[in-house]
Amino acid sequence: MSIKKAVLIGINYIGSDSRLNGCINDVRNIYKFLTESCGYKPADIRILTEEDFIKPSRKNMEDNMRWLVNGNKAGDTMFFYYSGHGSNISDRNGDETDGRDEVLVPLDYTTAGVITDDWILQNMVSNVVKDATLWAFTDCCHSGSMIDLKFNYKSLCEYKSGQVKKGAPYNTLEWTDKFTFSLERGRDIPGKVILFSGCQDAEVSADANINKQGQGAFSYCLGETLKQNLDDKRQFKKGILKLRNILKEVNCRLDINGFTGQNSQMSLSNVALLESTFDP
C-alpha cells in the first residue's frame, strides 16, 4: 500500500538580526492544504518551526529529510517544504556551473553550519526510488537549483497588454507562454523528483505582508494557484493541473503582486515530467 508523508520546515529566526516574519505561516498554510485537501494524515507530517516540538536545527532538519525518504517504494509520495533563509557558498566539488553551492540555513547555523545542495542531493533526492515521487518547494533566496536536479525550466511569461495592474485577477490568456530550458550537471535520479523554487539562483525571495499576514511571496502565489484547482468540497482535483502551468501562474502572480524581480524555477529529475500533473 502506498503512503504519503511530508516534512515542513519554517524558520523565522526569532530574536536574531536576520528575523523573518512569514515562514512559520507558510508552513501552517501548506499543512492545512495537505491535510484538508490532499489526504495527508497529521501523523505522517513532521513540522519543524521555532513554535513546534521539533526545532529546525541542522541536525533535526537533516534527520527528518532522511526520514522523509527512508524506506520509500514505488507509488509512495513525499512532500518537502522549506521556508526560511537561503544562501550560497563557494562550490566545493566542481558540479556547479555558476561556481556556487546553494544552501539552506538552519536555526542554529551560526554554530552548526548550513545544509548544502550537495548534501540534499546525496541524502534525500538520490534515495527516491523508481516510481516514487518527491515534491520539493524551497521558498528562500538563491533557491533555483537547491536540490541539484539536471533539468531546469524558467518561465518568461509576459503580460500581453503592456504593464499589468497590481492586484489584478490572473487570466492565463492574458499572458504569454514562454519558457527556457537548461541542462545542468548532475546525476541520474531513479525516482520522480520535482522542485519549485521561490526564485532563481541569483535572486532573492521576498518575505512579505500580504492580506495582513506575514508570508513568503512565493508561498502566497503558489497557494493562490493551488486554490484554483479545488473542487466544491475543497478537495484537490488530480490529473488536471500541469506542472508547466503551475510555473507560469506562480510567476505571473508574482508579477501581479509587485514582486517583479523574483522568478520561480522548476527543476525535474526527468525531462518527461514536464507534461505531467501536480498530484500530491
Secondary structure, 3 states (H helix, E strand, C coil): CCCEEEEEEECCCCCCCCCCCCHHHHHHHHHHHHHHHCCCCHHHEEEECCCCCECCCHHHHHHHHHHHHCCCCCCCEEEEEEECCEEEEECCCCCCCCCEEEEECCCCHHHHCCEEHHHHHHHCHHHCCCCCEEEEEEECCCCCCCCCCCEEEEECCCECCCCCCCCCCCCHHHECCCEEEEECCCCCCCCEEEEEECCCCCCCCCEEEECCEEEEHHHHHHHHHHHCCECCCCCECCCCCEHHHHHHHHHHHHHHCCCCCCCCEEEECCHHHHHCECCC
